[in-house]
Amino acid sequence: MTEAHVRHAPAATRPGALVEEATALLAAPGLVVVAGGPGSGRSTVLTQLGAAFRGPVFAGGGLAMLQAVPAFALTRAVRVRLPAADPALLAEAVRSRVRGGLLILDDLQWADPATLSALPRLAAHCRMVVALRTPHRLPPDAVPALRAAAAGWLTVPPLDAQAATELAHRVAPGLDPVAVAAVVGRAGGVPLAVETLARHAAAHGSPGAGAVWTEERSDEGRRRLPGPGGRASGASASRQGADLTGEAAQVEYAVAAALADLTRPARTAMAALGLLGRPATAAVLGAGVDELAEAGLVTHHEGELAPVSPYLAEVAAGLLDPPGRAALHRRLAGLVPPREAARHLAAAGDGAAAYRVAVAAADRMPTAGERAELLLLACDLPEVDAEPAVRVAAAGAALTCGRPRAAVRVLSTAAPLGVDAAVLRGEALLQVGDVAAARAAVAPVPDDAAPAVVATRDRILLLARLAADPAGAPAAAARVAARHGDPPRTPGCAPRWPRYAPPPASRAGSTGWRPRPPPPGPPVTCWPPGGARGCWWRR
C-alpha cells in the first residue's frame, strides 16, 4: 500500500478514537503503525489495543542499549530464539508462533535491522501493531517499506483542552482550576507532560519541574500557582515529592532521546523555542524548522512556529550545557527586539551589554510596565552597578505601574542616591505598609529642596502621622497647608478623612459638613502643589 492510500487519524480525535480505528484495521492480518512524539501516549495506545484484542498477544519492542542485537525486538515478543541471519526463516518462525494472535512491538525506532526487514513479510500473514516515535533514525529504506506494507499509519493526536484537564484532575484531584489551566497550557496536549506537571503542581504549588524556568518571580518573591490549601498535605505530599524526581527524569530522558535523532540545526531550533518562551519565525529559529515540523514537534500559526508542548521545548533548552546555552542566548539577542535582547544577554552572563541595551530600550517603550520591566532588569543585573539616575527612573516607573516592592528594592543601596530617590523610596514603603520606614526615608529631605520634592515629603509625613497619631493629624495638616497653601475645594479632590481620623478642628462641632463649592478657574488636582503619586487626602 502506497503512502497515498494510508489512512491517518483526524487531528481532532482523541486516543480512544485512534484505538477504535486501529482495532478496525486489525480485523484482518496487516500492519498498523502508531506514530507520535515523545510522551504522546503511543505505549498507552498499544496497551489498550492489547487489552481489547480477543486472542493471544505477543508484546515486545526495541531497546536503545540492545539495538545491535539481531531480531531482539521480535525475540522479546515471542520469547524463543529466532534465526535472525535469514530474513525469510525469521519471518516464518515469528508467523508460526503468532498465527491468529496479535504481535505488538513498542519503540520501533530502536528496533534492529533484522526486525525491520521482517515486518513487511509478516504483514500479509499476522496482525501487527507497532509504535514509532518521531523523530527517529530508521534506515532510509525502512520507512518506505513500512509505509508500503502498512494497512494504517496513525498519528497520535495531542490531547485537547478538555481531555488534558480531565487527565490532570485524575492525576492530582486536589488542584484548583487556576493550577490545572496552567498545567494544561504548558503541557501542550502531551500526556506525559500533563501528568508530570500536575503532580509537581500538587506537591510544590508550581507547574514547573526541572525545566529552564521552574518558577515565575514577582516583587513579592516567587509566585506559585495556588492549590487547595497551598500544598498537598501529609503523606500525600511526601509521596508526590518523592515521585517527582523520577517523573521529571523520565520526561527529560524521553525528550533527550527524541532530540538525539534530530540533526543539530533542528535540536538548536527546538532549544531556541524553549529559551524564547514564545512562537518565533523561521528566520529566528534557523534551518531546522522543517525537520521539527515533519517530526510533529512544532506547529505553524500566522507565519510563526510554536512548540506543540512548551514544556518539552523548555526541557530541550535545559538539556544544553552551560556554554551552549549561553551561546544560544547571545545568538538570539541579535535576532529579537531590544526588550527581549536585554534578557537574553543577561542570561548569557553579559551583564554590561544587557545593561546598555535595557537602558537604551526603556525610553522607547510605549507603556510604563514595559519601561519598568527593562529598568528594573538593568538595576538587578549582577556585577553591574546601576547609575543613580537609572535607579530613580526604575523606581518611578515601578511605582507608576503598581510595583512598590520593586521600587524599594532598587533604591535600597549603601550609597546615597539623593532627595528624589528618598521621596520615591518613602512613597514605595508607604504603599507596602511600612509607615515607620517611610517616615525615616523622607526625614532627611531638607526644606530647601525642590518644591515638588518637599511637597511629596510633607504628604508622606502627614500620612505617616495619620497612621501613628490620628489625633495629631489635623494640626499637622494645618502646618502643611501653611507651607504649601490652602487645600483645594473642588468636589473631585474633597477631603476624605479615614474613618479613624477626626475631622478638622474648625468642623468638629458641625454635622453634615460638606466641602465648599469650587472656586472659579481651573480645578486643582493635587495638593500640596507639586505633590506626586496622588492626592494626600485620598489615602
N, C-alpha and C positions, 0 to 999 in steps of 0.2 A: 504494500500500500504506500503510495507516494505521500509527501507532506501535504499536498493539496486535499487529500481525502481524509486526513487525520482529524478527528473530532476534538475540539477544545472546549473545556468548561467555560461557560459565560463568566465574565469578570465579576459580576454581582452575586454569583452564587456563593453559598457557604460550603464548608467541607462536607456537611451532611448531604447536600445535593450532589457533590462530587462523588461521594461514596455510592450513592444510588446509581449514578451514571456508570461508574466503574463496574458495579455489580451487574448491570445490564450487559455491558460489553463482555463480561466473563461468563455469560450464559453458554458460550461455546469456547473451544480452545482458541487461545490467542494471547497476545502480549499487550498489557496496558502499562504505560509509563506515567507515573505521578511525579511531576517536576515542581520545584519550588525553591525559594531562597532559604537561607539559614533561619531556623526557628519557625518556619512557616507551618509546620504540622504535618509533614509528609509521613513521618513514622506513625502518627496518630491515625491517618487515613489507612495505612497498611494494617494497623491493629484492628480497626473497625471492619475492614474487609475480611480479615481472617476470622473474626468473631461471627460475622454474618454468613460465612460460607458453610454449606452443609456437606461436609466431607472432610477427608484428611487434609491438613495444612502443613506444608513444609516451609519453615521460615529460616532464612539465612541472610547473608549480606556481606559486604566488604568491610575490611578494617584497614585503616591507614597504615598501620605498622606492618601488616601482612599482605600488602598489595602485590608483592613479588611472588607469593606462593601460588603456584598454578592451581586453578579451579577451587580456590579456598572458599569463595562465596557460595558456590554450589555444594561443596563438601559440608559446610555448616548447615545447609538446609536438609540434605538427605542423610547426613551422619554416617556415611560409608566412604571408603577410599575410592576415588574415581580415576579413570585413565585419562589424565589431563594431557598427555602428549599427543593424543589423536582426537581431533575435534569431533569426528563422526562417532567414534566409540564413546566419547564423553557425553554427547547429546543422547545417544541411545541408552547409556547407563542411567542418566537422570530420568529419561522418559519412562523407563521400566519401573522406576521407583515411584514417580509421581502419579502416573496413569491418570485417573479421573480426579485427583486431588488438586490442590491449589498451591503453586510454588510462589513464595513471597521472598523477594530479595531487597533488602534495605541498603542504603548508601552505595548505590551503583557507581558513584563517582570514584570509589575506591576499589572497584572490582578489578580482578586480574584479567589479562588479555584472553586467557582460555575461557573464562566465564563469558566475556563479552562476545566472543566468536560463537559460542554455543547457543546463545539466546535466540538468534534468528532461526536456527534449525529447530529449536524446541517450540517456536511459536505456532507451528502448524499442528502440533500434537498435544500440547499441555496448556492448561490455564496458568498464566503467569502475570504477576503484577510486581513492578519494580519501582523503587523510589530513587530519583536522580536529583541531587542538589545542584542548583545553579548559583554561581558559576561552577564549572568543572573543567577537568583537563583530560577528558577522554580522548583517545586517538582520533585523528581527523576522519578516518574512515568508519569509526564505530557509530557515530551519531546518524549518518545517513542510512547505515544498515539497520539500526534500531527503528528509525522512523519508517523505513520501508516495510518492516515486519510488524509494526505495531498496529493493533486494532484501535487504539486510542492513546493520544498523548495529552494528558490532562494537567493543567497548571493549577496548583493550589492557590485559590484567591485569598487576599488578605481579609481578615475579619472586618465586617462593617462595625459601625459605632455601637449598635445595639448588641451584637454578639460579643464584642470586646468588653462592653460594660457588664454583661452577664458573666463572662469569664472572670473578670476582676472581682465581682461580688462573690462568686463561688470560691475563689482562692482566698480572699480576705473579706469576709462578710461584714466586718466592722467599719470598713472605710466609708467616709461620708461622701456625698455627691461631688464635692469640690475635688477631693483627692482622686476619686475614680475618674473624673473628667481629665485631670492632669495625666493620669496613668494612660488612659486611652489615647489621648492626643500625642503623647510622646512615644508610645509603642508603635503607632502606625499600623495597627492591624496584624502585627506579628504575635502569634500566641505565646511563644516563649518569652518575648519581651513583656507582654501583658502580665504573665504570671510572676516574673521576676520583679517587675516594678511594683506590682500590687503587694507582694509580700514585703518588699522593702518599705513601702509606704506604711503598711500596718505595723511594722516593727520599729520604724525610725521616724515616721511622720514626714518623710520626703520621698518623692517618686523616683529619686535617682539612686543608682547603685553602681559604683565602680567605673563610671564614665568620666568624660573630661570635666563636666560640671555636674557635681552631685547636689549642690545647693545653690540657692539664689540669695545673695547678700543684700540687705537693705540697711537703712540708717539705724534700725532697731536691732541689728545683728544679723543672724542667719534666719532667713524667712523659710519656714517649713509649712507644708500643707497640713492643715489641722485634721485630725481624726477624732473619733468619738472619745473624748477624754484626753486627747493629745497623743497617747501611745497605747499600744496593746499592753495589757497588764498581766502580771503573774507569770505562770509557766508558759502561757501562750507567747508572750513577748520574748522570753528567753529562747523558746524553741524556734521562733521565726528568726531571731537574730543569729542563732547558731546555723540555721539553714542558709542564710543569706550568702555567705561567702562562697559556698559550693554552687549556688544557683548563678551568682554573678560570674563565677569562673566558667560555668557551663556556657553562658551566653558569649563570653569573650572567646572561649575556645571555638564555638560554632562560627562566630564571625571571622576569627583569625583563619580558620581552616578554609572558609569560603574565599576570603580575600587572597589567600595564598595561591589560589587557582586563577587569579586575575593577573593581567600584565601590570607592570609598575605604573604606567600612566593612569590606569583605572583605579588602582589602590590609592594613588595620590589624590585623585578626584573625589573618591569616597571620603577620605580623611579630611579633605578641604571642606566638604559639606558639613562634616562634624564640627570643624573649627568655626565655620561661619555661623552655624546655627540658624540658617535660613536658606531658601532656594537661591540659586545662582545661575548665571548664564553659562553657556558652553565656553565662551571666551575666558571666563574666570577659572573654570574647572579644568580646562585643558583637553588633551586628546583622548582621554579615557572615557568620555561620557557615553559614546556609542556602545562600548562594551558593558558599561553599567546598565544601560537601558535594555540591552539584549539579555542580560542576566536577571532582569526584573528587580533590580535594587533601587532604581530611580524612576520617577515619572515626570512627564513633560506637562507644564502648565503655564500658559501665556508667555511662551518664549523662554522660560526658565526651567531648570531641573531641580526637583526636590527629592530627598530620600524617601523611599517607601516607609521606612521607620527611622525617625530622627534619633531614637536611642541607639540603633545599630550603627548609624553614622558617627555618633559620639564615641561608641566603643571602638570603631575603626580608627578614629583620631587618637584615642587613648592608647592604641597599640603601637603608635610611633615612639621611637626612642627620643629622649630629650633633644639631642641635636637635630634630628629630623623634624620634630615638631616645631622647634624654633625657626628652622629654615623655611618651613611651610608658612608659618606666621609672617615672616618677612616678605615672602613672595606675595601673599595675599594682601599685605599692607600696600603694595604698589598697584593693586588692581581694584580696590574698593574705595568708597568715598572717605574723606578725611575723618569723619566721625568714627567709622569702623577701623580705619587705618591706625588711629592712635591706640586702640585697644589691642590690635594685633602686634604692634610694635612693643607695647608693654608686655604682652605675653611672650614675646620673643626675647625679652630681657634687655631691650634697648630703651632704657628709661629716658635718656636725654632726647632721643628722636621722638619718642611718644609725647614728651612734654611740649616740644616745639609744635608738633602737629596739633595737639589738643588745644593749646592756647590760641594758635592761629585760626583754627576752625571754629572756635567758640563764638567769635564775633560775627560769623556768617550764618549762625544757626537761627532759624525763624522763630523758635519757641524758647521760652525761659527754661523749660525742662531739659531740652537738648543742650542748651548753653550750660546749665548747671551740671549736667552729666559730664561734659568734657572738662570743665574747670575743676570739678571735684576729682576726676581722674588725674589731672595734672598735679593736684596737691597731694594725692595719695600715693604717687609713684615712689617706690623705694629708692634710696640713694639719690634722690633729686630734691634739692632744697628750693621749693617754690618761692617766687618773689612775693613780698608783702602785698603788692597791688593785685597779684593773681589770687592770693588767698582772700583778700577783701572782696574781689569780684565774685569769687566762687561762693563765699558766704552769702552775699547779697542775692545771687541767683538761686541759691538753695532756699533761702527764706521766701523768695517770690513764689516758688513752686511748692512750698509747704514741706520742706525738709530741714527742720531746725536742728536735729541731731547732727546732720552732716555739717551744718554751719558751725556748730560748736566744735566739731572735730577739727576742721581745717583752721580754725582760729586759736586752737589750743597749742601754742608754741612757747618755747622758753624765751625767745627774743620778743621784745615789744613790737607791736605792729601799728601803733598809732591810735588816735582817738576814734577814727572811723571804724576801725576793727573793734574797738572797745564797745561802742554802742551797738554794733551788729551782734557781737557776742552776748551782750546783755539782753538784746531782743530775743535771740535764739534761746538763751537759758530761760527767759520768761515764758516762752512758748512751750518749752518742755516741762515747765512746772517747778523749776529750781529758782525760787524767788530770791533766796538769800544770795546765791551765786550771781544772779543777775544784778542785784544791788551792788555787790562787791565789784563786778566787772565794770560798771559805769561810774563808780565813785571817783576814780582818778581823773575823769574828764574835767578840765578846768572851765571856769565861766567865760574865759576869753576865747574859747574855741569858736568855730563857725556856728552861726545861729541855728542851722538845721541840726548840727550835732548836739548843741546844748538843748534844743527842744526835745530831741529824742531821749537824751539823758534824763531830762526832767520828767518826761512821760513815764519812763521805766521806773524811776524812783517813786513817782506818785502811785503807780500800780503796785509796786512792792510795799509801799506804806498801806495801801488799801487792804492788801492781804494780811499784813502783820499787825496793823493798828487801825482798824476801821474807824474808830472814834476820832483819831487824829487826821484822817484823810481830808475832811473839809478844810481844815486850816492849811494843810499842805497844798491843796488845790488853790486856795486863795493866794498863797505865795507864788505859785506857778503863774497864776493869772496876772499878778502884779508884774512879773518879769516879762511875760510874753503878750500881755494884752487880754482884753475881755474874751471869754469863750464865745463861740458863735451862737446865734439864737435862731438857727434855721431848723425847720421840722426834720430835715434829713440828718442833722447832727445834734439832736436834742440829747441832753444828759440822760444816761441810762445807768443809774447807780445800781450796783449789785444789791440784792435783797438784804445782805447783812450789813450794808453801809448806810448810815443815816443821811437824810437829805442835807443840803447846805444849811448852815445855821440861820440864814435870813429867811428860809422857807420852813423852818422846823415847826412853827406854830400854825401853819396853814394846812388846809385839807384840799384835796383835789387840785394840787398845784400842777400847772401846765406851763410849758415854755412860752415865752412871748412870741408874737409874730415876727417873722424875719425882717430885718431892716432892708431898705431899698438897696439896689445894687446887686452884683453877682454874689451868689451864696459862698460862704466859707466852707470848705470841705474838710479841713483838718486843722486841729488846734492842739498844742501850741503851733504858731506859724512855723512852717518848715519841718514839722514833725513827720516822722517816717513810719511806715508799716501800719497805718490805720489810725483812726481817731482814738484818743486815750479813754474817752468816756464810753466807748463801745465794749470795753473789756469786761 
